[in-house]
Amino acid sequence: MAVIYKAGDNIWQVDLFEQGIAGRTSCFIVAGKEKVALVETGPTPSTKYILEALEVLGIDRERISYVFVTHIHLDHAGGAGNLLRYLPRAYLAVHPRGARHMISPEKLEAAAKAIYGERFLPFFEKIIPAPVERVLETADGQEFDLGGRVLTVYHTSGHARHHQVITDSLTRGLFSGDMAGVLNNIIKNRYGKVFVYPSTPATEFEPEKMILELKRFLNLGLERIYYTHFGVVENPGEIFHYLIREVEEYERLGQEILAQNLGIKEMRQALTYRVYLEAAKKGVFLDDDIKNSFELDLELNAAGILHYLTK
């Protein structure tokens, strides 16, 4: 059963239940007067939730003109090729660095299997190739007119070199992918508070470039952020400034760890302390549910920081 949230003016957020977890990863449906676009697909098992959401909302599959993925990490784009099989008129709009991996996903799948092992199939199933004639390589600044609203693509580096974000002219919103960090959905629902932290995974995390992109976002006149992970927030300027400070702090912590000849275990411990401290400052009680919600991101972030500092 699809779980759908109203996210903005003719924008709906769909829970993709990535890895079977509610409130972790989402897709956005963006409707214009003439065309409809999707932002993100999640992995292959998530296709059913998107199709159910379209049915519930009464949106014909043939109205979908574009499927945007912010980048080709499997939690964002693993199901793109599969989803296209059900959307006969849609084009996959992807960063040029990621397009070839959507068309021929063998290397992408092999890399994920090496990381996830036995968990790969239940998490991601099969990565279906996207037809080459339906893959659209975006350009930085490219505009997509849906009728009454324009989506604009910006190529962004710092998280991954194949990353792009999308802005919506009607709501002044940013579909941020992983460039504006991760929004903790449990804390937002339970406390009504916004708690974000950077996403810094290996192997393409580059703090200087991420900071430059966050500063770029400050100049786009944005009024809200649509988070793939997970939800919608306003006052984005405050969040961008906070993330700039946190990225700087993450890099500093990594340098301290390496200066003491310590490794990944200690890096993860340092990040855990940092995230717990920042959450506590907001009055968040760190029960097991909230601690567990940080675990995967802390693991990936620690690896990304040390990879950057030692490559």
N, C-alpha and C positions, 0 to 999 in steps of 0.2 A: 504494500500500500504506500503510495507516494505521500510524503510529508512536505507540504508547501507553505511558505511564508510570503506574505506581501512585503516586498523589499523597497518599493518605490513606485513612481508613476508608471504603471504598466510594466513593472519589473517584479518577477517572482523568483524566490530562492527555493531550490529543491534539495532536500537532504539526499546525498548519494550513498549513505551508509557504507562508506569506504572501510574496508577491513571489518565490516559488520558493526561499525561503531556509529551511533547516532551523534549528530552534531559535530562531526569532524571535517567533512568535505562536502562541498556543495556545487551545484550548477545554477546559473542564473538564466532565466528566460526574459528576453527584452523585446517588447512588442512596439513596433512603429505603426504608422497608419497604413503602410504599404508592405513592409517586410517584417519578419521576426528573426531574431538572432539568439543563439545560445552562447553562453560563455562558460567554458569548461565542460568536460564530459565524465570525469572520474575514470576509474578502470572499467573493464568490460562488464563485470557484474552489475555496475550501476546503470547500464543502459535501460533496464526495465523501469527504473524509477523515473527517468526522464520521460519515457514514452507514456507512462501512467499519468504523469503531471500534465503533459500536453492534452491528454484525453480529458482529464478533470477540468482543465481550464478551457476546453472547447477550442483548442488551437489545432487546426488541421496540419498534419505533418508536411504537406506540400507547401505550406506558408513559410517554412523555415528556409531562409536564404543563406545564412552563414552560421557556421559553428566555429567560434574562436576558442583556441586553447592558449593560455598564457605561456605555457612552456610544455615540454614533452615528458616531464617526470610522470610516472604512471598514475599517480593519484590525481593528476590533472588531465591527462590526455590518453591514458592507456586504452580507453574504450572508444576513441574517436573513429577508427576504421569500422568498428562494429556498428556504432550509432549511424554512420552514413548509410548503411544498408537499409535503414528504415526511414530516411529523410531524402526522398528522391531528387529534390531540387537544391539541396544544400551544398555549399562549398566549405571545405575546411580551411580556415584562415589561420596560418601558423607562421612563426618567425622563419626566415630563410634557413637558418642554421638547423632548425628542427624538421624541416619539410621532408628531407630524404629519409629520416628515421620513421616518419609516419607512413611513408610509401613502402619502405623495406625495413620492418621493425626487428629483424633478426638480432642485430647487435644490441638493440635496446632490451629485448627480451632476455638475451644471454646475460647481460650485465645485471638485470634484476634478479634472475635466477641465482646468480653467484652471491648476491646479497641476501636474498630471502630464503633460499633453499627450499625446504618442504612447504614453506608458507606461500610460495609463489602462486600455485594453482588456486588455493582457496581465496587468496587476496585478489588476484588479477586475471585468472583464467587465461584464455588465449588472446594475444594481441593481433587483431585482424588488420592486414594492410589496408591503407586508404588508397583508392584508385587515383593514379597520378593525374588524371584529367579533372579531378575534383579537389585537388590540393592547390590552394592559393597562397603563394608566398607574399607576405605583407611587406610594405615599405614603412619606414619610420615616418610618422605624421600622416599616414594614409587615412582617408575618411570613408566611412560607409554610411550612406544615407538610407535610413529605414522609413523615412516619411514622418516628418514632425520631430525627428531626433536624429542626431548624427553620432555615430561611434567613431572615435579616433584612436588609432593604434600608435603607441610609442614603444620603440625598442629600448629595452633596459638591461643593463648588465650589473653584476654584483652578486646576484643569487645564482644565475646560470646565464651563459652566453646566448642561449636560445630563448630568452625570456622577453615577453612583451606585456604591456598593460594596455587597458582600453578605457577611454573616458566616454561618458555619456553627456551630450550637450543639454538634454532636457533636465536632468537632476543634478548636474555638475558633480557627478559621481565618478569614482575610480574603481574599476575592476582590477584589483591589485595583484592577483596571483599570490606570489610569495614575497613580493618586493616591499610590502608594508608590514612584514612580519606575520605573526599568527595571533588571532584573536581567540582567547579562551572562552568557549561557549558556556561551559559550566559556571564559571565565575560571573559571566554576564547575566545568565538566567537566574542564578541563585542570589546574587548580590546587587544586580542592576548596575554593575561597575565594568568599565572598560579596562581590560588588562591584556596588553600585547607584549610580544618580545620578538626579536629578530629571528629570521630563518637563515641559517648559515651553513648549509650542508656541503660536504665534499662533492665534486672536486673543483667546482668553479666559483666558490665564494671568494669575493674580492672586496674587502671592507671599504677601500677608498672609492671604488666605483659605486658601491651601494650607497654610500653617503652622498655622492654627487647626484645620484638619481633621486634620493629623498629630498635633497635641496631643490632639484628640478620640479618635483611635485608641488613644492611650496609656491611656485610661480604659476600654477595652472588654474588658480581660482576655484579650487575644489571645495565642495560642501559636505561630501560624505565618501566613505570607503565601503565598497562591497567586497567582503572577505570570502574567498574560497574556503578558508579555514578560520572562523565560520561565523558569519553574521554581517550586520550593517552598523556602522558607527558614524556619528557626525563629528564636527570640530576636528577635521583631519590635520590641520596645521599643528595642533598640540601633539598629536600622535607622531607626526614626522619629526618634530624636534626631539621628542623623547627617544625615538628609534635611533636617531643620529648619535645621541649620547650613549645609548646602549651598545651600538656597534663599536664605537670607540672603546668602551669598557670591555667588551668581549675580546677585542684584539689585545688590549693591555693585559688582561688576565692570561691569555695565551702566552704572551711574551714572558710573564712571570713564571708560568709553569715550566717553560722550556729553559729559562735561566737557572732553574733549580734542578735541571736534568730529570724532570718528572714527565709523565706521559698521559695517555688518554683517560685513565681512571681518575687521575687528579684533575684533569681538565673538566671532566664531567662533574666531579664533586664541586669544583669552583663555580660552574654554571648553575648547578642545582642550588647552591647557597645563594647565588645572585638572584635567581628567579624567585625562590622562596622569600627572600628579604623584600624584594620589590612588591610581591603579592601581599605580604604582611603589612607593608606600609599603607596599603589600600584597605586594610581592615578585613582581609580575607583569612578565614580559618582554614588551615591546610590539612583537610581530612584526606583519607586515602583516595577518594575519588578524584580530588583535585591534583594530588601528587601524581597519581597514575596518568592523568591527562597530559602531564608534562614529559613523561618518560621518553617516548620516541623522539620528540623534538630535541630534548637535551642530548640524547645519544648522537643524533645526526649533527647537531650544532657543534658538539665537542670535536667530532671527527673533522668537520669542515674547517674549523679554526686552526687546528694543528696541521692539517694538510696545507693550508695556505701559508702558514709560517715556516714550514719545513720544505716546501717544494723547491 
